[in-house]
Amino acid sequence: METGDIILILSFAVPVAVILLILYFLRRGFKKQKKYADELKQKISKAKPATAEIISASQGMTGGDINRIIHLKLRIIDGFSEPYAAETTWFVNTLHFDKIKEGNVIRVRIDSENRSIIYPEESWGKYTEGYENL
């Protein structure tokens, strides 16, 4: 093989190899995200329903245009034990900010393994993890 042939082959093989590696790692990342999402759905389905009174709500530093990070302090009333206070962070749709005023009562779900993890039962809230300090 001549030098020109080797350069021609490498000029096609290297970019193809790089693209294949990128696709492999993207696919692997998507599989991990799907696994996490499936585990979260399963945890939420096992969670116990309850109601919560909003003690305070504050907006986080970041968020999107429609959903914002909201830090909530809640008084949880599950009907089986004494009411207790819990803190949680959710993405909340901005069109529903009127529902997270102090004193409002909302529907929630309590994690079956850790009662300090509170999931939203309302359609306007999405559970978040890792955004507590924003």
ABEGO torsion letter per residue (X at the ends): XBAAAAAAAAAAAAAAAAAAAAAAAAAAAAAAAAAAAAAAAAAAAABBBBBBBBABBBBBABEBAABBBBBBBBBBBAGABBBBBBBBBBBBBAAAAAAABBGBBBBBBBBAABAABBBBABAABBBBBGAAAX
